[in-house]
């Protein structure tokens, strides 16, 4: 059993990560700006946190085996995430990534394609910068898991594929993954590390 801190535990991805971790018997600290909805649940310690308060962040995650960050890249930078985790002495950081930095052809990322939605570009660009900053990190054991192009509500099937830096598409040309199946892949990575200091992706 691992002691896991989930930053952004009330969000769509974070809440599924929380459920998957609990399902497998891990101890979870659920951290969010307002985590009161999670207070009192068995196996959970709920903590309210402004992630831009570096000392409070470090204090909240100290003593954990791993931190999962499931926050928006446009509001939380790599440094804001990495430094408190290092200060707290937590050995592993897993990040809920984005699909925008995945490649669809040599040198062509999803975010670079003509049809990429303008409304998602700010978040996707910030995610690509976050990944670039992680790649410079030498002391922290990090992993960045990118979902497929469509990151959606859906069933927990346990049937999916893993890849590295290229967008996964099915035989019909669709690229998707449910939050629940994404969570399986993330918690698998905690239990059986296979992508240390690496980005990988999951899709159907």
DOTI-344799 format. One record per residue (C-alpha): residue number from 0; residue in three letters; chain; z, y, x. Coordinates in Angstrom, 1 decimal. Each point is the difference from the previous one (the first is absolute). Layout:
N
@pos = NUM, code = Ala, unit = A, z = Z, y = Y, x = X
...
REM end
This chain:
204
@pos = 0, code = Unk, unit = A, z = 0.0, y = 0.0, x = 0.0
@pos = 1, code = Unk, unit = A, z = -0.9, y = 3.5, x = 1.2
@pos = 2, code = Unk, unit = A, z = 1.6, y = 3.3, x = -0.7
@pos = 3, code = Unk, unit = A, z = -2.9, y = 2.2, x = -1.2
@pos = 4, code = Unk, unit = A, z = 0.0, y = 3.7, x = -0.7
@pos = 5, code = Unk, unit = A, z = -2.8, y = 1.1, x = -2.3
@pos = 6, code = Unk, unit = A, z = -0.9, y = 3.7, x = 0.0
@pos = 7, code = Unk, unit = A, z = -1.7, y = 0.9, x = -3.2
@pos = 8, code = Unk, unit = A, z = 1.5, y = -2.9, x = -1.9
@pos = 9, code = Unk, unit = A, z = -0.6, y = 1.4, x = -3.4
@pos = 10, code = Unk, unit = A, z = -3.8, y = 0.5, x = 0.4
@pos = 11, code = Unk, unit = A, z = -2.6, y = -2.4, x = -1.1
@pos = 12, code = Unk, unit = A, z = -0.4, y = -1.8, x = 3.3
@pos = 13, code = Unk, unit = A, z = 3.7, y = 0.5, x = 1.0
@pos = 14, code = Unk, unit = A, z = 1.3, y = -1.5, x = -3.2
@pos = 15, code = Unk, unit = A, z = -2.1, y = -3.2, x = 0.4
@pos = 16, code = Unk, unit = A, z = 1.1, y = -0.3, x = 3.6
@pos = 17, code = Unk, unit = A, z = 3.6, y = 0.3, x = -1.2
@pos = 18, code = Unk, unit = A, z = -0.6, y = -2.8, x = -2.6
@pos = 19, code = Unk, unit = A, z = -1.7, y = -2.3, x = 2.5
@pos = 20, code = Unk, unit = A, z = 2.7, y = 0.5, x = 2.6
@pos = 21, code = Unk, unit = A, z = 2.7, y = -0.8, x = -2.5
@pos = 22, code = Unk, unit = A, z = -1.9, y = -3.0, x = -1.3
@pos = 23, code = Unk, unit = A, z = 0.2, y = -1.5, x = 3.5
@pos = 24, code = Unk, unit = A, z = 3.7, y = 0.7, x = 0.5
@pos = 25, code = Unk, unit = A, z = -0.2, y = 3.0, x = 2.3
@pos = 26, code = Unk, unit = A, z = 2.6, y = 2.8, x = -0.1
@pos = 27, code = Unk, unit = A, z = -1.6, y = 3.3, x = -1.0
@pos = 28, code = Unk, unit = A, z = 1.0, y = 3.6, x = 0.4
@pos = 29, code = Unk, unit = A, z = -2.2, y = 1.9, x = -2.5
@pos = 30, code = Unk, unit = A, z = -0.5, y = 3.5, x = 1.1
@pos = 31, code = Unk, unit = A, z = -1.7, y = 2.8, x = -2.0
@pos = 32, code = Unk, unit = A, z = 0.5, y = 3.6, x = -0.9
@pos = 33, code = Unk, unit = A, z = 1.6, y = -1.3, x = -3.1
@pos = 34, code = Unk, unit = A, z = 1.0, y = -3.6, x = 0.2
@pos = 35, code = Unk, unit = A, z = 2.5, y = 0.1, x = -2.9
@pos = 36, code = Unk, unit = A, z = -2.1, y = -2.3, x = -2.2
@pos = 37, code = Unk, unit = A, z = 0.6, y = -2.8, x = 2.5
@pos = 38, code = Unk, unit = A, z = 3.7, y = 0.4, x = 0.4
@pos = 39, code = Unk, unit = A, z = 2.1, y = -3.0, x = -1.1
@pos = 40, code = Unk, unit = A, z = -2.7, y = -2.6, x = 0.5
@pos = 41, code = Unk, unit = A, z = 1.1, y = -3.2, x = 1.8
@pos = 42, code = Unk, unit = A, z = -1.2, y = -0.1, x = 3.6
@pos = 43, code = Unk, unit = A, z = -0.8, y = 3.8, x = 0.1
@pos = 44, code = Unk, unit = A, z = 1.7, y = 2.9, x = 1.6
@pos = 45, code = Unk, unit = A, z = -1.6, y = 3.1, x = -1.5
@pos = 46, code = Unk, unit = A, z = 0.0, y = 3.3, x = 2.0
@pos = 47, code = Unk, unit = A, z = -1.4, y = 3.4, x = -0.8
@pos = 48, code = Unk, unit = A, z = -1.8, y = 1.6, x = 2.9
@pos = 49, code = Unk, unit = A, z = -2.2, y = 2.9, x = 1.0
@pos = 50, code = Unk, unit = A, z = -2.1, y = -1.6, x = 2.6
@pos = 51, code = Unk, unit = A, z = -0.5, y = 3.3, x = 1.8
@pos = 52, code = Unk, unit = A, z = 3.7, y = 0.0, x = 0.9
@pos = 53, code = Unk, unit = A, z = -0.4, y = -1.9, x = 3.3
@pos = 54, code = Unk, unit = A, z = 3.7, y = -0.6, x = 0.5
@pos = 55, code = Unk, unit = A, z = 0.6, y = -1.2, x = -3.6
@pos = 56, code = Unk, unit = A, z = -3.0, y = -2.3, x = 0.4
@pos = 57, code = Unk, unit = A, z = 1.3, y = -1.5, x = 3.2
@pos = 58, code = Unk, unit = A, z = 3.4, y = -0.5, x = -1.5
@pos = 59, code = Unk, unit = A, z = -1.4, y = -1.7, x = -3.1
@pos = 60, code = Unk, unit = A, z = -2.0, y = -2.6, x = 1.9
@pos = 61, code = Unk, unit = A, z = 2.4, y = -0.7, x = 2.8
@pos = 62, code = Unk, unit = A, z = 1.0, y = -3.6, x = 0.2
@pos = 63, code = Unk, unit = A, z = -3.1, y = -1.4, x = -1.6
@pos = 64, code = Unk, unit = A, z = -2.4, y = -2.5, x = 1.4
@pos = 65, code = Unk, unit = A, z = -3.1, y = 1.7, x = -1.3
@pos = 66, code = Unk, unit = A, z = -1.0, y = 3.2, x = -1.7
@pos = 67, code = Unk, unit = A, z = -3.0, y = 0.0, x = -2.5
@pos = 68, code = Unk, unit = A, z = -1.4, y = 3.4, x = -0.6
@pos = 69, code = Unk, unit = A, z = -1.8, y = 0.4, x = -3.3
@pos = 70, code = Unk, unit = A, z = -0.4, y = 3.7, x = -0.2
@pos = 71, code = Unk, unit = A, z = -3.0, y = 2.4, x = -0.4
@pos = 72, code = Unk, unit = A, z = -1.6, y = 0.9, x = 3.3
@pos = 73, code = Unk, unit = A, z = -0.8, y = 3.5, x = -1.2
@pos = 74, code = Unk, unit = A, z = 3.7, y = 0.8, x = -0.4
@pos = 75, code = Unk, unit = A, z = 1.6, y = -2.2, x = 2.8
@pos = 76, code = Unk, unit = A, z = -1.4, y = 0.1, x = 3.5
@pos = 77, code = Unk, unit = A, z = 0.1, y = -2.8, x = 2.6
@pos = 78, code = Unk, unit = A, z = 2.6, y = 1.8, x = 2.1
@pos = 79, code = Unk, unit = A, z = 2.2, y = 0.5, x = -3.1
@pos = 80, code = Unk, unit = A, z = -0.1, y = -3.7, x = -0.5
@pos = 81, code = Unk, unit = A, z = 0.0, y = -1.4, x = 3.6
@pos = 82, code = Unk, unit = A, z = 2.7, y = 2.1, x = 1.7
@pos = 83, code = Unk, unit = A, z = 2.9, y = -0.7, x = -2.4
@pos = 84, code = Unk, unit = A, z = -0.8, y = -3.7, x = 0.1
@pos = 85, code = Unk, unit = A, z = 0.1, y = 0.1, x = 3.8
@pos = 86, code = Unk, unit = A, z = 3.2, y = 2.1, x = 0.0
@pos = 87, code = Unk, unit = A, z = 1.7, y = -2.5, x = -2.3
@pos = 88, code = Unk, unit = A, z = -0.9, y = -2.9, x = 2.3
@pos = 89, code = Unk, unit = A, z = -2.0, y = -1.9, x = -2.6
@pos = 90, code = Unk, unit = A, z = -2.4, y = -2.3, x = 1.8
@pos = 91, code = Unk, unit = A, z = -2.8, y = -0.2, x = -2.5
@pos = 92, code = Unk, unit = A, z = -1.9, y = 2.4, x = -2.2
@pos = 93, code = Unk, unit = A, z = -2.5, y = -1.1, x = -2.6
@pos = 94, code = Unk, unit = A, z = -2.2, y = 2.5, x = -1.7
@pos = 95, code = Unk, unit = A, z = -1.8, y = -0.1, x = -3.3
@pos = 96, code = Unk, unit = A, z = -3.4, y = 1.2, x = 1.2
@pos = 97, code = Unk, unit = A, z = -3.1, y = 1.3, x = -1.7
@pos = 98, code = Unk, unit = A, z = -3.5, y = -1.4, x = -0.2
@pos = 99, code = Unk, unit = A, z = -1.8, y = 3.2, x = 1.1
@pos = 100, code = Unk, unit = A, z = 0.3, y = -0.8, x = 3.7
@pos = 101, code = Unk, unit = A, z = -1.5, y = -3.5, x = -0.4
@pos = 102, code = Unk, unit = A, z = -3.6, y = -0.5, x = 1.2
@pos = 103, code = Unk, unit = A, z = -3.0, y = -0.9, x = -2.1
@pos = 104, code = Unk, unit = A, z = -2.4, y = 0.0, x = 2.9
@pos = 105, code = Unk, unit = A, z = 0.3, y = 0.6, x = 3.8
@pos = 106, code = Unk, unit = A, z = 1.5, y = 3.5, x = 0.4
@pos = 107, code = Unk, unit = A, z = -0.1, y = 0.7, x = -3.8
@pos = 108, code = Unk, unit = A, z = 3.3, y = 0.1, x = -1.8
@pos = 109, code = Unk, unit = A, z = 0.5, y = -0.1, x = -3.8
@pos = 110, code = Unk, unit = A, z = 1.0, y = 3.6, x = 0.0
@pos = 111, code = Unk, unit = A, z = -3.3, y = 0.9, x = 1.7
@pos = 112, code = Unk, unit = A, z = -2.2, y = -1.5, x = -2.7
@pos = 113, code = Unk, unit = A, z = -1.9, y = 2.4, x = -2.3
@pos = 114, code = Unk, unit = A, z = 1.6, y = -1.3, x = -3.2
@pos = 115, code = Unk, unit = A, z = 3.6, y = 0.3, x = 1.2
@pos = 116, code = Unk, unit = A, z = 1.9, y = 1.9, x = -2.8
@pos = 117, code = Unk, unit = A, z = 0.8, y = 3.5, x = 1.1
@pos = 118, code = Unk, unit = A, z = 3.4, y = -0.1, x = -1.8
@pos = 119, code = Unk, unit = A, z = 1.2, y = -2.7, x = 2.3
@pos = 120, code = Unk, unit = A, z = -1.3, y = 1.5, x = 3.3
@pos = 121, code = Unk, unit = A, z = 3.1, y = 1.9, x = 0.9
@pos = 122, code = Unk, unit = A, z = 2.3, y = -3.0, x = -0.3
@pos = 123, code = Unk, unit = A, z = -2.5, y = -2.3, x = 1.7
@pos = 124, code = Unk, unit = A, z = -0.6, y = 2.3, x = 2.9
@pos = 125, code = Unk, unit = A, z = 3.8, y = 0.3, x = 0.5
@pos = 126, code = Unk, unit = A, z = 0.2, y = -3.7, x = 0.0
@pos = 127, code = Unk, unit = A, z = -2.6, y = -0.3, x = 2.7
@pos = 128, code = Unk, unit = A, z = 1.9, y = 2.5, x = 2.1
@pos = 129, code = Unk, unit = A, z = 3.3, y = -1.9, x = -0.6
@pos = 130, code = Unk, unit = A, z = -1.7, y = -3.2, x = 1.3
@pos = 131, code = Unk, unit = A, z = -1.3, y = 1.7, x = 3.1
@pos = 132, code = Unk, unit = A, z = 3.5, y = 1.3, x = 0.7
@pos = 133, code = Unk, unit = A, z = 1.4, y = -3.5, x = -0.4
@pos = 134, code = Unk, unit = A, z = -2.5, y = -1.3, x = 2.5
@pos = 135, code = Unk, unit = A, z = 1.6, y = 2.3, x = 2.6
@pos = 136, code = Unk, unit = A, z = 3.4, y = -1.4, x = -0.6
@pos = 137, code = Unk, unit = A, z = 1.2, y = -2.2, x = 2.9
@pos = 138, code = Unk, unit = A, z = 3.6, y = -0.9, x = -0.7
@pos = 139, code = Unk, unit = A, z = 0.1, y = -0.7, x = -3.7
@pos = 140, code = Unk, unit = A, z = -1.3, y = -3.2, x = -1.5
@pos = 141, code = Unk, unit = A, z = -2.2, y = 1.3, x = -2.8
@pos = 142, code = Unk, unit = A, z = -2.5, y = -1.5, x = -2.5
@pos = 143, code = Unk, unit = A, z = -2.3, y = 1.9, x = -2.3
@pos = 144, code = Unk, unit = A, z = -1.3, y = -1.9, x = -3.1
@pos = 145, code = Unk, unit = A, z = -3.0, y = 1.5, x = -1.7
@pos = 146, code = Unk, unit = A, z = -0.8, y = -1.1, x = -3.6
@pos = 147, code = Unk, unit = A, z = -3.5, y = -0.4, x = -1.2
@pos = 148, code = Unk, unit = A, z = -2.0, y = 2.9, x = -1.6
@pos = 149, code = Unk, unit = A, z = 1.6, y = -0.5, x = -3.4
@pos = 150, code = Unk, unit = A, z = 3.8, y = -0.3, x = 0.2
@pos = 151, code = Unk, unit = A, z = 0.9, y = -0.9, x = -3.5
@pos = 152, code = Unk, unit = A, z = 2.5, y = -1.4, x = -2.5
@pos = 153, code = Unk, unit = A, z = -0.7, y = -3.6, x = -0.5
@pos = 154, code = Unk, unit = A, z = 1.5, y = -3.5, x = 0.1
@pos = 155, code = Unk, unit = A, z = 1.8, y = -1.7, x = 2.9
@pos = 156, code = Unk, unit = A, z = -2.5, y = -2.7, x = 0.9
@pos = 157, code = Unk, unit = A, z = 0.8, y = -0.8, x = 3.6
@pos = 158, code = Unk, unit = A, z = -3.7, y = -0.6, x = 0.5
@pos = 159, code = Unk, unit = A, z = -1.6, y = 2.6, x = 2.4
@pos = 160, code = Unk, unit = A, z = -1.6, y = 0.4, x = 3.3
@pos = 161, code = Unk, unit = A, z = 1.1, y = 1.8, x = 3.2
@pos = 162, code = Unk, unit = A, z = -2.1, y = 2.0, x = 2.3
@pos = 163, code = Unk, unit = A, z = 0.5, y = 2.6, x = 2.8
@pos = 164, code = Unk, unit = A, z = -1.9, y = 3.3, x = 0.1
@pos = 165, code = Unk, unit = A, z = -2.9, y = -0.7, x = -2.4
@pos = 166, code = Unk, unit = A, z = 0.0, y = 0.5, x = -3.7
@pos = 167, code = Unk, unit = A, z = 0.2, y = -3.3, x = -1.9
@pos = 168, code = Unk, unit = A, z = -2.4, y = -0.5, x = -2.9
@pos = 169, code = Unk, unit = A, z = -0.5, y = -2.9, x = -2.3
@pos = 170, code = Unk, unit = A, z = -3.3, y = -1.8, x = -0.8
@pos = 171, code = Unk, unit = A, z = -0.7, y = 2.7, x = -2.7
@pos = 172, code = Unk, unit = A, z = 0.5, y = 2.8, x = 2.4
@pos = 173, code = Unk, unit = A, z = 3.4, y = 1.0, x = -1.4
@pos = 174, code = Unk, unit = A, z = 3.0, y = 0.9, x = 2.2
@pos = 175, code = Unk, unit = A, z = 3.4, y = -0.2, x = -1.6
@pos = 176, code = Unk, unit = A, z = 3.5, y = -1.3, x = 0.2
@pos = 177, code = Unk, unit = A, z = 3.0, y = 0.2, x = -2.4
@pos = 178, code = Unk, unit = A, z = 3.2, y = 1.6, x = 1.1
@pos = 179, code = Unk, unit = A, z = 1.8, y = -3.3, x = -0.6
@pos = 180, code = Unk, unit = A, z = -2.4, y = -2.0, x = 2.3
@pos = 181, code = Unk, unit = A, z = 0.1, y = 2.8, x = 2.6
@pos = 182, code = Unk, unit = A, z = 3.8, y = -0.4, x = -0.1
@pos = 183, code = Unk, unit = A, z = -0.3, y = -3.7, x = 0.8
@pos = 184, code = Unk, unit = A, z = -2.1, y = 0.7, x = 3.0
@pos = 185, code = Unk, unit = A, z = 2.5, y = 2.6, x = 1.3
@pos = 186, code = Unk, unit = A, z = 3.1, y = -2.1, x = -0.4
@pos = 187, code = Unk, unit = A, z = -1.9, y = -2.9, x = 1.5
@pos = 188, code = Unk, unit = A, z = -0.5, y = 2.2, x = 3.1
@pos = 189, code = Unk, unit = A, z = 3.7, y = 0.6, x = 0.1
@pos = 190, code = Unk, unit = A, z = 0.8, y = -3.7, x = -0.1
@pos = 191, code = Unk, unit = A, z = -2.8, y = -1.2, x = 2.2
@pos = 192, code = Unk, unit = A, z = -1.1, y = 2.9, x = 2.2
@pos = 193, code = Unk, unit = A, z = -3.7, y = -0.2, x = 0.9
@pos = 194, code = Unk, unit = A, z = -1.1, y = 3.6, x = 0.4
@pos = 195, code = Unk, unit = A, z = 2.3, y = 1.8, x = 2.3
@pos = 196, code = Unk, unit = A, z = -1.2, y = 3.4, x = 1.1
@pos = 197, code = Unk, unit = A, z = -3.1, y = -0.6, x = -2.1
@pos = 198, code = Unk, unit = A, z = -1.6, y = 1.0, x = -3.3
@pos = 199, code = Unk, unit = A, z = -1.1, y = -2.7, x = -2.4
@pos = 200, code = Unk, unit = A, z = -1.3, y = -0.1, x = -3.5
@pos = 201, code = Unk, unit = A, z = 0.2, y = -2.1, x = -3.2
@pos = 202, code = Unk, unit = A, z = -2.4, y = -0.6, x = -2.8
@pos = 203, code = Unk, unit = A, z = -1.5, y = -2.4, x = -2.4
REM end
